[in-house]
Amino acid sequence: MGKFLLPYKFKYWGAFMFPLGFVGWYAGQMSNVIPWLSFLNWGVPLTPIFLGICFFSCLLGLLFLIFSKEKIEDEYVQKLRLESFQLAALVQIGYLVYSFIKLVIITKYVIDEKEYFVFMFLKVLLAFWLVYIIRFNFILLRNKLKVSNEK
Amino acid sequence: MKNKVRELRTKNNITQTELANELAVSRQTIFAIETAMYVPSTVLALKIARKFKIKVEDIFELEKKD
């Protein structure tokens, strides 16, 4: 599994790019709604570029966070990684099924389908990555705290 | 699976960090093995046995549920 992973330093890039990209993208989206964020609306051509950069920075940051090695990437870390991927895949399938049920039963196709599908698949993709990051880092952090209490 | 890693480590007066460095694993891995949260691979089990100069069977022991 280790041969598909990026070097450890990419984790820092991910930790920097993901929150910054997300905040930028969200602020850019809200700039039309919230008056004090209107400074982000430089003009018609600039805003989509800004939003695009922020969005891909956010996605790339997430990718770096997931696919970068730990400082010591040993067999235990790889086992945790595999388990986290399994859990994330399960949650993703569950979320996908829920989204389809919501689309068919609750909204009954009243909404704009194309836009909904794009947004839904984006949410499903993000759910996978976020569940993986949260689970993997939670177990690592919990073990680190336990280890620090040991001799 | 039960193991005697902690017992052997304290008997030989080795810290978790020292053992982890010698086996090229993280301290968390040693902790996980000692608390039976994780069963090491054959390679790591052999490395541990070699470190304490005893047989693998003398460190790791199967339980009824295994």
Backbone of each chain as ProteinMPNN parsed JSONL, in Angstrom:
{"seq_chain_A": "MGKFLLPYKFKYWGAFMFPLGFVGWYAGQMSNVIPWLSFLNWGVPLTPIFLGICFFSCLLGLLFLIFSKEKIEDEYVQKLRLESFQLAALVQIGYLVYSFIKLVIITKYVIDEKEYFVFMFLKVLLAFWLVYIIRFNFILLRNKLKVSNEK", "coords_chain_A": {"N_chain_A": [[0.821, -1.197, 0.0], [2.026, 1.167, 0.653], [3.537, 2.112, -1.507], [1.944, 3.648, -3.12], [1.645, 6.0, -1.874], [2.165, 9.481, -1.029], [5.112, 11.466, -0.185], [5.818, 12.342, 3.299], [5.918, 15.136, 3.728], [3.909, 16.239, 2.152], [1.662, 16.204, 3.643], [1.696, 18.47, 5.219], [1.325, 20.394, 3.233], [-1.244, 19.705, 2.453], [-2.665, 20.194, 4.835], [-2.494, 22.897, 4.853], [-3.514, 23.772, 2.367], [-6.141, 22.693, 2.157], [-7.981, 23.802, 4.267], [-7.678, 26.538, 3.654], [-8.391, 26.704, 0.947], [-11.038, 25.839, 1.137], [-12.242, 27.797, 2.771], [-11.826, 30.048, 1.169], [-13.256, 29.334, -1.153], [-15.86, 29.048, -0.079], [-16.289, 31.625, 0.919], [-16.149, 33.009, -1.467], [-18.402, 32.004, -2.76], [-20.348, 33.01, -1.112], [-20.091, 35.672, -1.481], [-21.86, 37.044, -3.055], [-24.074, 37.101, -1.559], [-23.544, 37.907, 1.095], [-22.934, 41.14, 2.174], [-20.443, 42.337, 3.16], [-18.541, 40.661, 2.096], [-18.251, 41.317, -0.463], [-16.004, 42.347, -1.615], [-14.637, 40.326, -2.826], [-15.749, 40.029, -5.254], [-14.46, 40.855, -7.93], [-15.063, 41.215, -10.504], [-16.748, 39.943, -13.426], [-15.143, 37.941, -14.918], [-13.094, 37.323, -13.108], [-14.06, 36.211, -10.668], [-15.051, 33.484, -11.145], [-12.588, 32.278, -11.741], [-11.18, 32.644, -9.366], [-12.854, 31.177, -7.659], [-12.573, 28.659, -8.812], [-9.819, 28.127, -8.432], [-9.722, 28.086, -5.633], [-11.486, 25.954, -5.108], [-10.232, 23.727, -6.333], [-7.889, 23.774, -4.945], [-8.788, 23.111, -2.457], [-9.752, 20.475, -2.931], [-7.376, 19.221, -3.79], [-5.834, 19.592, -1.544], [-7.194, 17.976, 0.271], [-6.711, 15.524, -0.931], [-3.935, 15.355, -0.646], [-3.803, 15.227, 2.123], [-4.919, 12.738, 2.583], [-3.446, 10.904, 1.0], [-0.773, 11.012, 1.862], [2.21, 9.886, 3.434], [2.683, 8.749, 6.862], [4.889, 9.964, 9.476], [6.392, 7.794, 10.467], [5.821, 5.197, 8.646], [4.614, 2.393, 9.253], [3.693, -1.156, 9.571], [1.468, -1.231, 11.3], [0.298, 1.292, 11.052], [-0.412, 1.103, 8.403], [-2.322, -0.869, 8.571], [-4.283, 0.457, 10.034], [-4.876, 2.406, 8.156], [-5.996, 0.892, 6.09], [-8.27, -0.155, 7.381], [-9.622, 2.219, 7.865], [-10.148, 3.059, 5.264], [-11.917, 1.045, 4.539], [-14.083, 1.528, 6.277], [-14.765, 4.093, 5.431], [-15.56, 3.542, 2.802], [-17.833, 1.997, 3.275], [-19.501, 3.856, 4.582], [-19.742, 5.663, 2.527], [-21.192, 4.207, 0.59], [-23.576, 3.837, 1.988], [-24.375, 6.494, 2.268], [-24.725, 7.192, -0.384], [-26.86, 5.541, -1.15], [-28.801, 6.576, 0.585], [-28.976, 9.179, -0.455], [-30.054, 8.688, -3.003], [-32.507, 7.572, -2.3], [-33.607, 9.756, -1.031], [-33.816, 11.456, -3.17], [-35.655, 10.133, -4.857], [-37.904, 9.407, -3.224], [-38.402, 11.484, -1.297], [-37.945, 14.093, -2.545], [-39.007, 13.66, -5.022], [-38.128, 14.082, -7.688], [-38.474, 16.847, -8.154], [-36.658, 18.853, -8.139], [-33.924, 20.487, -9.96], [-32.501, 18.118, -11.807], [-29.907, 17.589, -12.955], [-28.126, 19.373, -11.746], [-28.513, 18.621, -9.136], [-27.554, 15.982, -9.127], [-24.833, 16.36, -9.694], [-24.028, 17.819, -7.434], [-24.726, 15.955, -5.505], [-23.002, 13.762, -6.04], [-20.606, 14.981, -5.535], [-20.835, 15.474, -2.815], [-20.961, 12.843, -1.904], [-18.437, 11.938, -2.602], [-16.854, 13.642, -1.051], [-17.731, 12.818, 1.449], [-16.611, 10.283, 1.672], [-13.833, 10.875, 1.738], [-13.685, 12.57, 3.966], [-14.645, 10.968, 6.088], [-12.678, 9.021, 6.084], [-10.355, 10.552, 6.734], [-11.054, 11.582, 9.271], [-11.504, 9.234, 10.824], [-9.055, 7.794, 10.629], [-7.138, 9.654, 11.61], [-8.204, 10.12, 14.122], [-7.916, 7.65, 15.494], [-5.123, 7.428, 15.423], [-4.375, 9.7, 16.897], [-5.613, 9.165, 19.342], [-4.191, 6.884, 20.136], [-1.652, 8.015, 20.316], [-1.999, 9.712, 22.487], [-2.5, 7.835, 24.475], [-0.091, 6.454, 24.466], [1.655, 8.452, 25.276], [1.166, 8.559, 27.951], [2.353, 6.331, 28.858], [5.316, 4.611, 30.089]], "CA_chain_A": [[0.0, 0.0, 0.0], [2.905, 2.317, 0.831], [4.132, 2.627, -2.746], [1.03, 4.597, -3.756], [1.5, 7.174, -1.021], [3.072, 10.614, -1.246], [5.979, 11.672, 0.983], [5.204, 12.921, 4.505], [5.819, 16.606, 3.659], [2.669, 16.619, 1.478], [0.631, 16.351, 4.684], [1.707, 19.896, 5.584], [0.691, 21.101, 2.12], [-2.678, 19.406, 2.55], [-3.216, 20.885, 6.004], [-2.492, 24.322, 4.515], [-4.348, 24.037, 1.197], [-7.55, 22.309, 2.325], [-8.822, 24.807, 4.934], [-7.589, 27.818, 2.955], [-9.21, 26.555, -0.262], [-12.445, 25.731, 1.513], [-12.694, 29.116, 3.249], [-11.853, 30.919, -0.005], [-14.367, 28.914, -2.007], [-17.117, 29.352, 0.606], [-16.422, 33.087, 0.953], [-16.439, 33.407, -2.851], [-19.812, 31.657, -3.03], [-21.214, 33.863, -0.289], [-19.808, 37.086, -1.753], [-23.043, 37.668, -3.66], [-25.147, 37.127, -0.559], [-23.133, 38.694, 2.267], [-22.391, 42.399, 1.638], [-19.039, 42.647, 3.474], [-17.637, 39.792, 1.326], [-18.358, 41.715, -1.873], [-14.681, 42.69, -2.156], [-14.168, 39.188, -3.616], [-16.325, 40.151, -6.605], [-13.68, 41.84, -8.686], [-15.638, 41.359, -11.846], [-17.304, 38.682, -13.915], [-14.2, 36.868, -15.245], [-12.187, 36.964, -12.017], [-14.678, 35.408, -9.615], [-15.003, 32.038, -11.42], [-11.201, 31.805, -11.64], [-10.902, 32.585, -7.931], [-13.608, 30.04, -7.111], [-11.95, 27.44, -9.34], [-8.534, 27.912, -7.738], [-10.028, 27.705, -4.244], [-12.124, 24.64, -5.092], [-9.246, 22.683, -6.625], [-6.933, 23.787, -3.825], [-9.478, 22.363, -1.403], [-9.743, 19.051, -3.313], [-5.992, 18.763, -3.812], [-5.423, 19.569, -0.137], [-7.783, 16.753, 0.843], [-5.979, 14.405, -1.531], [-2.617, 15.319, 0.009], [-4.009, 14.784, 3.515], [-5.222, 11.311, 2.587], [-2.434, 10.055, 0.362], [0.617, 11.238, 2.266], [2.652, 8.924, 4.456], [2.938, 9.225, 8.218], [6.335, 10.104, 9.721], [6.864, 6.402, 10.425], [4.736, 4.453, 7.986], [4.872, 0.964, 9.488], [2.573, -2.063, 9.276], [0.299, -0.899, 12.114], [-0.309, 2.461, 10.409], [-1.034, 0.617, 7.163], [-3.543, -1.6, 8.948], [-5.26, 1.508, 10.371], [-5.234, 3.04, 6.889], [-6.89, -0.031, 5.389], [-9.545, -0.187, 8.115], [-10.289, 3.507, 7.658], [-10.669, 3.023, 3.892], [-13.088, 0.155, 4.538], [-15.188, 2.234, 6.928], [-15.147, 5.206, 4.55], [-16.288, 2.969, 1.664], [-19.16, 1.604, 3.771], [-20.274, 5.085, 4.813], [-20.021, 6.244, 1.211], [-22.287, 3.446, -0.031], [-24.77, 4.179, 2.764], [-24.743, 7.874, 1.954], [-25.18, 7.179, -1.775], [-28.208, 4.948, -1.125], [-29.659, 7.563, 1.247], [-29.182, 10.292, -1.382], [-30.98, 8.248, -4.05], [-33.832, 7.443, -1.674], [-34.073, 11.125, -0.803], [-34.156, 12.017, -4.485], [-36.84, 9.477, -5.414], [-39.079, 9.408, -2.344], [-38.71, 12.756, -0.624], [-38.076, 15.264, -3.428], [-39.796, 13.191, -6.187], [-37.562, 14.693, -8.903], [-38.964, 18.203, -8.415], [-35.526, 19.763, -8.295], [-33.137, 20.384, -11.19], [-31.804, 16.843, -11.635], [-28.493, 17.603, -13.328], [-27.406, 20.073, -10.687], [-28.622, 17.809, -7.921], [-26.653, 14.829, -9.264], [-23.449, 16.847, -9.563], [-23.848, 18.159, -6.031], [-24.826, 14.716, -4.726], [-21.777, 12.978, -6.2], [-19.552, 15.727, -4.849], [-21.024, 15.224, -1.376], [-20.624, 11.44, -1.663], [-16.976, 11.873, -2.689], [-16.323, 14.311, 0.134], [-18.06, 11.991, 2.615], [-15.591, 9.227, 1.715], [-12.545, 11.436, 2.148], [-13.759, 13.11, 5.326], [-14.751, 9.846, 7.036], [-11.349, 8.412, 6.142], [-9.431, 11.441, 7.468], [-11.462, 11.669, 10.677], [-11.301, 7.95, 11.505], [-7.625, 7.467, 10.66], [-6.422, 10.557, 12.512], [-8.73, 9.957, 15.476], [-7.264, 6.478, 16.105], [-3.701, 7.758, 15.622], [-4.284, 10.673, 17.994], [-5.985, 8.465, 20.577], [-3.053, 6.045, 20.508], [-0.551, 8.892, 20.724], [-2.294, 10.169, 23.846], [-2.318, 6.686, 25.367], [1.347, 6.163, 24.51], [2.346, 9.495, 26.035], [0.994, 8.266, 29.379], [3.156, 5.139, 29.177], [6.73, 4.865, 30.367]], "C_chain_A": [[0.87, 1.27, 0.0], [3.436, 2.924, -0.446], [3.233, 3.619, -3.477], [0.912, 5.908, -2.977], [2.546, 8.242, -1.319], [3.982, 10.773, -0.022], [5.287, 12.454, 2.106], [4.977, 14.424, 4.392], [4.533, 17.083, 2.974], [1.525, 16.814, 2.479], [0.529, 17.821, 5.103], [1.029, 20.733, 4.493], [-0.821, 20.928, 2.172], [-3.337, 20.174, 3.678], [-3.306, 22.39, 5.75], [-3.518, 24.614, 3.409], [-5.835, 23.757, 1.422], [-8.377, 23.383, 3.041], [-8.844, 26.143, 4.207], [-8.478, 27.806, 1.702], [-10.684, 26.545, 0.066], [-13.0, 27.092, 1.927], [-12.827, 30.08, 2.065], [-13.032, 30.627, -0.908], [-15.712, 29.311, -1.397], [-17.358, 30.868, 0.63], [-16.774, 33.61, -0.438], [-17.891, 33.153, -3.211], [-20.749, 32.627, -2.321], [-21.08, 35.343, -0.626], [-20.998, 37.811, -2.395], [-24.162, 37.865, -2.638], [-24.795, 38.049, 0.613], [-22.424, 39.969, 1.791], [-20.897, 42.621, 1.921], [-18.039, 41.72, 2.77], [-17.589, 40.2, -0.16], [-17.007, 42.116, -2.475], [-14.096, 41.545, -2.99], [-14.721, 39.212, -5.046], [-15.59, 41.222, -7.398], [-14.311, 42.106, -10.055], [-16.073, 39.999, -12.323], [-16.219, 37.625, -14.199], [-13.34, 36.409, -14.067], [-12.803, 36.013, -11.0], [-14.686, 33.903, -9.936], [-13.587, 31.466, -11.329], [-10.826, 31.635, -10.168], [-11.583, 31.366, -7.294], [-12.984, 28.709, -7.548], [-10.658, 27.107, -8.622], [-8.783, 27.417, -6.317], [-10.585, 26.28, -4.184], [-11.091, 23.531, -5.335], [-8.143, 22.636, -5.572], [-7.5, 22.966, -2.671], [-9.43, 20.857, -1.696], [-8.335, 18.458, -3.269], [-5.444, 18.642, -2.383], [-5.932, 18.311, 0.551], [-7.026, 15.514, 0.361], [-4.606, 14.244, -0.869], [-2.737, 14.802, 1.443], [-4.207, 13.271, 3.574], [-4.042, 10.479, 2.101], [-0.99, 10.428, 0.695], [0.952, 10.304, 3.427], [2.705, 9.577, 5.832], [4.454, 9.325, 8.384], [7.0, 8.727, 9.718], [5.703, 5.574, 9.881], [5.025, 2.956, 8.146], [3.609, 0.136, 9.259], [1.319, -1.744, 10.081], [-0.453, 0.286, 11.497], [-1.021, 2.026, 9.127], [-2.315, -0.157, 7.444], [-4.657, -0.595, 9.282], [-5.788, 2.188, 9.108], [-6.266, 2.184, 6.139], [-8.272, -0.072, 6.049], [-10.34, 1.095, 7.884], [-10.878, 3.59, 6.255], [-11.933, 2.168, 3.826], [-14.298, 0.856, 5.138], [-15.708, 3.354, 6.031], [-15.962, 4.701, 3.357], [-17.704, 2.575, 2.074], [-20.056, 2.819, 3.954], [-20.667, 5.708, 3.476], [-21.191, 5.537, 0.524], [-23.614, 3.788, 0.654], [-25.295, 5.565, 2.392], [-25.298, 7.981, 0.528], [-26.617, 6.646, -1.856], [-29.198, 5.945, -0.523], [-29.998, 8.714, 0.286], [-30.162, 9.927, -2.486], [-32.398, 8.13, -3.499], [-34.445, 8.827, -1.48], [-34.553, 11.741, -2.122], [-35.494, 11.459, -4.987], [-38.074, 9.654, -4.53], [-39.414, 10.812, -1.818], [-38.923, 13.901, -1.617], [-38.874, 14.945, -4.69], [-39.409, 13.932, -7.483], [-38.042, 16.124, -9.174], [-37.815, 19.175, -8.712], [-34.815, 19.566, -9.639], [-32.213, 19.172, -11.061], [-30.3, 16.906, -11.88], [-27.658, 18.232, -12.213], [-27.379, 19.248, -9.403], [-27.639, 16.64, -7.966], [-25.187, 15.237, -9.089], [-23.142, 17.11, -8.094], [-23.842, 16.904, -5.154], [-23.53, 13.907, -4.815], [-20.577, 13.663, -5.54], [-19.623, 15.466, -3.349], [-20.618, 13.796, -1.013], [-19.094, 11.254, -1.666], [-16.34, 12.489, -1.436], [-16.563, 13.49, 1.397], [-17.003, 10.9, 2.787], [-14.281, 9.769, 2.268], [-12.574, 11.905, 3.596], [-13.844, 12.006, 6.373], [-13.386, 9.196, 7.206], [-10.413, 9.253, 7.009], [-9.764, 11.44, 8.958], [-11.14, 10.371, 11.406], [-9.808, 7.647, 11.688], [-6.888, 8.34, 11.676], [-6.915, 10.459, 13.946], [-8.036, 8.788, 16.181], [-5.792, 6.782, 16.385], [-3.524, 8.684, 16.824], [-4.589, 10.009, 19.338], [-4.827, 7.599, 21.064], [-1.861, 6.875, 20.971], [-0.751, 9.359, 22.156], [-2.087, 9.049, 24.862], [-0.839, 6.399, 25.561], [2.076, 7.193, 25.361], [2.196, 9.299, 27.543], [1.818, 7.067, 29.834], [4.595, 5.534, 29.462], [7.532, 4.69, 29.096]], "O_chain_A": [[0.502, 2.296, -0.571], [3.755, 4.113, -0.484], [3.697, 4.35, -4.352], [0.173, 6.81, -3.37], [3.646, 7.954, -1.791], [3.662, 10.272, 1.056], [4.291, 13.14, 1.875], [3.977, 14.942, 4.89], [4.11, 18.219, 3.192], [0.546, 17.503, 2.191], [-0.563, 18.348, 5.314], [0.264, 21.653, 4.783], [-1.578, 21.876, 1.963], [-4.422, 20.734, 3.517], [-4.115, 23.076, 6.374], [-4.287, 25.57, 3.499], [-6.689, 24.498, 0.935], [-9.379, 23.841, 2.491], [-9.879, 26.807, 4.142], [-9.211, 28.758, 1.432], [-11.49, 27.162, -0.63], [-14.082, 27.492, 1.496], [-13.8, 30.828, 1.965], [-13.722, 31.536, -1.37], [-16.589, 29.835, -2.084], [-18.472, 31.335, 0.394], [-17.583, 34.526, -0.583], [-18.533, 33.966, -3.876], [-21.791, 33.013, -2.849], [-21.844, 36.172, -0.132], [-21.125, 39.031, -2.291], [-25.067, 38.678, -2.826], [-25.612, 38.851, 1.064], [-21.421, 39.887, 1.081], [-20.16, 43.044, 1.031], [-16.832, 41.953, 2.832], [-16.976, 39.526, -0.988], [-16.874, 42.213, -3.695], [-13.168, 41.758, -3.771], [-14.228, 38.509, -5.928], [-16.055, 42.356, -7.514], [-14.074, 43.151, -10.661], [-15.785, 38.995, -11.672], [-16.371, 36.49, -13.747], [-12.907, 35.257, -14.021], [-12.129, 35.1, -10.522], [-14.351, 33.109, -9.058], [-13.394, 30.328, -10.902], [-10.238, 30.629, -9.773], [-10.982, 30.634, -6.509], [-12.882, 27.765, -6.764], [-10.42, 25.959, -8.246], [-8.152, 26.468, -5.852], [-10.203, 25.495, -3.315], [-11.077, 22.523, -4.629], [-7.538, 21.59, -5.338], [-6.78, 22.226, -2.001], [-9.105, 20.06, -0.816], [-8.128, 17.348, -2.78], [-4.698, 17.717, -2.062], [-5.21, 17.664, 1.309], [-6.743, 14.593, 1.128], [-4.177, 13.129, -0.572], [-1.892, 14.043, 1.917], [-3.728, 12.607, 4.493], [-3.684, 9.474, 2.714], [-0.086, 10.184, -0.104], [0.112, 9.983, 4.268], [2.765, 10.801, 5.951], [5.212, 8.837, 7.546], [8.022, 8.515, 9.065], [4.733, 5.296, 10.585], [5.616, 2.337, 7.262], [2.587, 0.656, 8.812], [0.21, -1.965, 9.595], [-1.682, 0.284, 11.428], [-2.101, 2.523, 8.809], [-3.268, -0.112, 6.666], [-5.807, -0.764, 8.876], [-6.974, 2.501, 8.999], [-7.266, 2.691, 5.628], [-9.301, -0.029, 5.374], [-11.561, 1.068, 7.729], [-11.971, 4.125, 6.068], [-12.896, 2.52, 3.146], [-15.398, 0.795, 4.59], [-16.915, 3.545, 5.885], [-16.93, 5.34, 2.944], [-18.657, 2.787, 1.324], [-21.215, 2.821, 3.539], [-21.777, 6.213, 3.314], [-22.068, 6.183, -0.05], [-24.633, 4.0, -0.004], [-26.497, 5.77, 2.226], [-26.218, 8.756, 0.266], [-27.47, 7.217, -2.535], [-30.294, 6.138, -1.049], [-31.141, 9.165, 0.216], [-31.002, 10.741, -2.871], [-33.365, 8.534, -4.146], [-35.631, 9.042, -1.728], [-35.559, 12.448, -2.168], [-36.348, 12.199, -5.474], [-39.151, 10.005, -5.014], [-40.559, 11.259, -1.887], [-39.935, 14.598, -1.559], [-39.364, 15.856, -5.357], [-40.271, 14.345, -8.259], [-38.016, 16.567, -10.323], [-37.975, 20.165, -9.426], [-35.076, 18.601, -10.357], [-31.253, 19.2, -10.292], [-29.514, 16.349, -11.114], [-26.631, 17.695, -11.8], [-26.376, 19.187, -8.693], [-26.973, 16.34, -6.975], [-24.411, 14.55, -8.426], [-22.114, 16.672, -7.578], [-23.071, 16.795, -4.2], [-23.019, 13.425, -3.803], [-19.658, 13.004, -5.053], [-18.6, 15.262, -2.695], [-20.016, 13.556, 0.033], [-18.541, 10.519, -0.849], [-15.415, 11.927, -0.848], [-15.726, 13.458, 2.299], [-16.555, 10.626, 3.9], [-13.691, 9.176, 3.172], [-11.634, 11.679, 4.357], [-13.201, 12.086, 7.42], [-12.98, 8.86, 8.318], [-9.757, 8.73, 7.91], [-8.876, 11.314, 9.801], [-10.564, 10.401, 12.494], [-9.368, 7.287, 12.781], [-6.116, 7.842, 12.495], [-6.15, 10.684, 14.885], [-7.617, 8.917, 17.331], [-5.272, 6.439, 17.447], [-2.642, 8.48, 17.657], [-3.912, 10.257, 20.336], [-4.516, 7.579, 22.255], [-1.149, 6.491, 21.899], [0.193, 9.4, 22.945], [-1.572, 9.272, 25.957], [-0.386, 6.135, 26.675], [3.009, 6.851, 26.088], [2.999, 9.812, 28.322], [1.964, 6.815, 31.03], [5.037, 6.634, 29.129], [8.751, 4.859, 29.107]]}, "seq_chain_B": "MKNKVRELRTKNNITQTELANELAVSRQTIFAIETAMYVPSTVLALKIARKFKIKVEDIFELEKKD", "coords_chain_B": {"N_chain_B": [[-4.621, -13.274, 20.785], [-2.039, -13.774, 23.047], [0.782, -11.978, 24.368], [4.239, -11.563, 25.384], [5.643, -9.222, 25.268], [5.8, -6.721, 26.611], [6.513, -7.566, 29.151], [9.027, -8.762, 28.641], [10.381, -6.566, 27.663], [10.453, -4.762, 29.839], [11.858, -6.347, 31.584], [14.318, -6.47, 30.336], [14.998, -3.903, 30.598], [14.334, -1.871, 28.677], [13.092, 0.908, 26.923], [9.914, 1.849, 25.399], [10.316, 3.508, 23.233], [13.016, 3.035, 22.565], [12.903, 0.333, 21.806], [11.131, 0.542, 19.674], [12.631, 2.133, 17.906], [14.753, 0.393, 17.35], [13.447, -1.645, 16.025], [12.497, -0.365, 13.858], [9.909, 0.742, 13.793], [6.916, 2.588, 14.783], [6.414, 4.135, 18.042], [3.866, 3.836, 18.812], [3.092, 1.493, 17.59], [4.466, -0.441, 19.045], [3.203, -0.059, 21.487], [0.597, -0.798, 20.75], [0.981, -3.508, 20.176], [1.809, -4.49, 22.646], [-0.469, -4.065, 24.203], [-2.159, -5.832, 23.101], [-3.725, -4.931, 21.028], [-3.017, -5.122, 18.503], [-1.846, -7.586, 16.3], [1.313, -8.478, 15.399], [3.03, -8.699, 12.167], [4.562, -11.626, 10.628], [7.198, -11.055, 10.028], [7.801, -8.848, 11.711], [7.32, -10.061, 14.176], [9.335, -11.976, 14.205], [11.532, -10.299, 14.219], [11.231, -9.132, 16.727], [11.56, -11.363, 18.34], [14.196, -11.998, 17.729], [15.473, -9.779, 18.734], [15.105, -10.088, 21.525], [16.364, -12.43, 21.824], [15.074, -14.928, 21.918], [12.705, -17.639, 21.178], [9.988, -17.235, 18.817], [7.607, -18.469, 19.584], [7.846, -18.391, 22.276], [7.271, -15.856, 22.931], [4.838, -15.094, 21.766], [1.555, -16.314, 22.213], [-1.035, -18.552, 21.504], [-4.558, -18.134, 22.05], [-7.679, -19.553, 23.307], [-9.78, -18.508, 21.796], [-8.568, -17.912, 19.391]], "CA_chain_B": [[-3.266, -13.789, 20.976], [-1.325, -13.136, 24.166], [2.225, -11.85, 24.142], [5.031, -11.174, 26.555], [6.562, -8.165, 24.819], [5.992, -5.744, 27.69], [7.249, -8.261, 30.218], [10.416, -8.9, 28.192], [10.955, -5.223, 27.514], [10.77, -4.223, 31.178], [12.899, -7.213, 32.154], [15.587, -6.071, 29.708], [15.175, -2.473, 30.852], [14.289, -1.131, 27.403], [11.877, 1.736, 26.805], [9.141, 1.623, 24.161], [10.966, 4.277, 22.157], [14.241, 2.318, 22.159], [12.508, -0.876, 21.075], [10.549, 0.991, 18.4], [13.736, 2.56, 17.029], [15.522, -0.778, 16.906], [12.636, -2.461, 15.095], [12.087, 0.548, 12.787], [8.457, 0.977, 13.806], [6.584, 3.709, 15.665], [6.172, 3.765, 19.436], [2.448, 3.437, 18.864], [2.998, 0.085, 17.183], [4.896, -1.232, 20.207], [2.113, 0.051, 22.457], [-0.537, -1.594, 20.245], [1.332, -4.936, 20.325], [1.829, -4.81, 24.087], [-1.833, -4.075, 24.748], [-2.884, -6.826, 22.286], [-4.623, -4.278, 20.066], [-2.516, -5.444, 17.167], [-0.989, -8.779, 16.178], [2.303, -8.108, 14.377], [3.28, -9.615, 11.052], [5.6, -12.628, 10.905], [8.505, -10.38, 9.962], [8.0, -8.071, 12.942], [7.393, -11.029, 15.286], [10.686, -12.562, 14.156], [12.467, -9.241, 14.642], [11.087, -8.991, 18.182], [12.186, -12.559, 18.92], [15.65, -11.866, 17.556], [15.915, -8.72, 19.661], [15.164, -10.637, 22.891], [17.123, -13.687, 21.701], [14.261, -16.11, 22.25], [11.874, -18.101, 20.064], [8.716, -16.511, 18.633], [6.575, -19.164, 20.379], [8.0, -18.033, 23.69], [6.744, -14.491, 23.105], [3.42, -15.069, 21.381], [0.845, -17.538, 22.609], [-2.424, -18.594, 21.021], [-5.605, -18.3, 23.054], [-8.762, -20.447, 22.857], [-10.606, -17.833, 20.773], [-7.804, -17.764, 18.133]], "C_chain_B": [[-2.566, -13.014, 22.096], [0.135, -12.949, 23.768], [2.952, -11.341, 25.388], [5.994, -10.032, 26.234], [6.845, -7.162, 25.943], [6.849, -6.333, 28.803], [8.746, -8.356, 29.869], [11.118, -7.544, 28.109], [11.351, -4.643, 28.874], [11.877, -5.03, 31.853], [14.286, -6.827, 31.617], [15.868, -4.575, 29.853], [15.268, -1.629, 29.565], [13.002, -0.31, 27.367], [11.17, 1.415, 25.481], [9.811, 2.32, 22.975], [12.207, 3.552, 21.647], [13.898, 1.09, 21.32], [11.944, -0.514, 19.686], [11.643, 1.398, 17.42], [14.522, 1.372, 16.491], [14.769, -1.614, 15.882], [12.14, -1.647, 13.894], [10.567, 0.65, 12.648], [8.178, 2.159, 14.732], [6.349, 3.196, 17.09], [4.729, 3.291, 19.627], [2.269, 1.962, 18.524], [3.396, -0.825, 18.343], [3.788, -1.248, 21.26], [0.936, -0.84, 22.04], [-0.26, -3.095, 20.385], [1.244, -5.334, 21.802], [0.429, -4.894, 24.692], [-2.754, -5.021, 23.967], [-3.922, -6.206, 21.358], [-4.248, -4.695, 18.651], [-1.616, -6.668, 17.22], [0.033, -8.49, 15.074], [2.434, -9.135, 13.259], [4.386, -10.595, 11.439], [6.986, -11.971, 10.954], [8.789, -9.628, 11.267], [8.116, -8.992, 14.162], [8.788, -11.654, 15.353], [11.74, -11.551, 14.603], [12.445, -9.068, 16.16], [11.795, -10.161, 18.88], [13.711, -12.468, 18.839], [16.221, -10.83, 18.527], [16.077, -9.277, 21.073], [15.88, -11.988, 22.956], [16.342, -14.896, 22.246], [13.386, -16.492, 21.062], [10.564, -17.303, 20.004], [7.619, -17.127, 19.518], [6.665, -18.825, 21.864], [7.481, -16.618, 23.974], [5.237, -14.459, 22.853], [2.76, -16.41, 21.685], [-0.61, -17.475, 22.127], [-3.395, -18.753, 22.178], [-6.704, -19.181, 22.481], [-9.563, -19.831, 21.713], [-9.9, -17.695, 19.416], [-8.012, -18.964, 17.21]], "O_chain_B": [[-2.51, -11.784, 22.092], [0.655, -13.681, 22.926], [2.353, -10.774, 26.301], [7.042, -9.902, 26.866], [7.997, -6.805, 26.189], [7.769, -5.698, 29.319], [9.609, -8.068, 30.698], [12.294, -7.412, 28.445], [12.446, -4.104, 29.036], [12.711, -4.493, 32.582], [15.282, -6.854, 32.34], [16.84, -4.053, 29.307], [16.162, -0.798, 29.407], [11.94, -0.803, 27.746], [11.741, 0.802, 24.58], [9.861, 1.786, 21.867], [12.426, 3.463, 20.439], [14.503, 0.836, 20.278], [12.236, -1.164, 18.683], [11.588, 1.048, 16.241], [14.909, 1.349, 15.323], [15.368, -2.214, 14.989], [11.449, -2.174, 13.022], [10.021, 0.645, 11.545], [9.087, 2.672, 15.385], [6.122, 2.007, 17.315], [4.431, 2.462, 20.487], [1.416, 1.276, 19.087], [2.755, -1.845, 18.597], [3.473, -2.285, 21.843], [0.354, -1.543, 22.866], [-1.172, -3.866, 20.681], [0.681, -6.371, 22.152], [0.18, -5.702, 25.587], [-3.972, -5.009, 24.15], [-4.878, -6.867, 20.95], [-5.059, -4.626, 17.728], [-0.736, -6.773, 18.074], [-0.354, -8.279, 13.925], [2.005, -10.281, 13.39], [5.062, -10.414, 12.452], [7.819, -12.291, 11.802], [9.866, -9.753, 11.849], [8.91, -8.736, 15.067], [9.345, -11.834, 16.436], [12.71, -11.9, 15.275], [13.483, -8.883, 16.796], [12.517, -9.982, 19.86], [14.416, -12.825, 19.783], [17.316, -10.999, 19.064], [17.063, -8.982, 21.748], [15.981, -12.6, 24.019], [16.89, -15.755, 22.938], [13.325, -15.771, 20.065], [10.1, -16.769, 21.012], [6.814, -16.414, 20.118], [5.692, -18.955, 22.607], [7.281, -16.243, 25.129], [4.472, -13.876, 23.622], [3.325, -17.478, 21.448], [-1.307, -16.479, 22.322], [-3.094, -19.424, 23.166], [-6.671, -19.521, 21.299], [-9.975, -20.526, 20.784], [-10.543, -17.398, 18.409], [-7.449, -19.006, 16.116]]}, "name": "protein", "num_of_chains": 2, "seq": "MGKFLLPYKFKYWGAFMFPLGFVGWYAGQMSNVIPWLSFLNWGVPLTPIFLGICFFSCLLGLLFLIFSKEKIEDEYVQKLRLESFQLAALVQIGYLVYSFIKLVIITKYVIDEKEYFVFMFLKVLLAFWLVYIIRFNFILLRNKLKVSNEKMKNKVRELRTKNNITQTELANELAVSRQTIFAIETAMYVPSTVLALKIARKFKIKVEDIFELEKKD"}
